[in-house]
Amino acid sequence: MIRDVAYRLVVEEKDGVYVASFPSLRGCHTWGKTFEQAVNNAEEALAVYMETLVANGDAIPTETSVGRPISLGVVVRAPIPA
């Protein structure tokens, strides 16, 4: 079974670079020289993160972050156990 999963992406400028992270996904973060590059890199990081979870038989996390409104979401298709 496949389901759509959305995660909040936070992009912040720090020391001249843009740091992108998914608060609900521990360790899933990246950066870029521009905002756009950080977002593109975040999409790639999220895909690899999910592929790794699936390959290891780990559960797909649910979105748990609260707070600021979502300004950008990245949706990936993820298998769920039957």
PyMOL commands that set and color helices and strands:
alter all, ss='L'
color gray80, all
select helices_A, chain A and resi 35-55
alter helices_A, ss='H'
color red, helices_A
select strands_A, chain A and resi 2-8+10-14+17-21+29-32+73-79
alter strands_A, ss='S'
color yellow, strands_A
deselect
rebuild
show_as cartoon
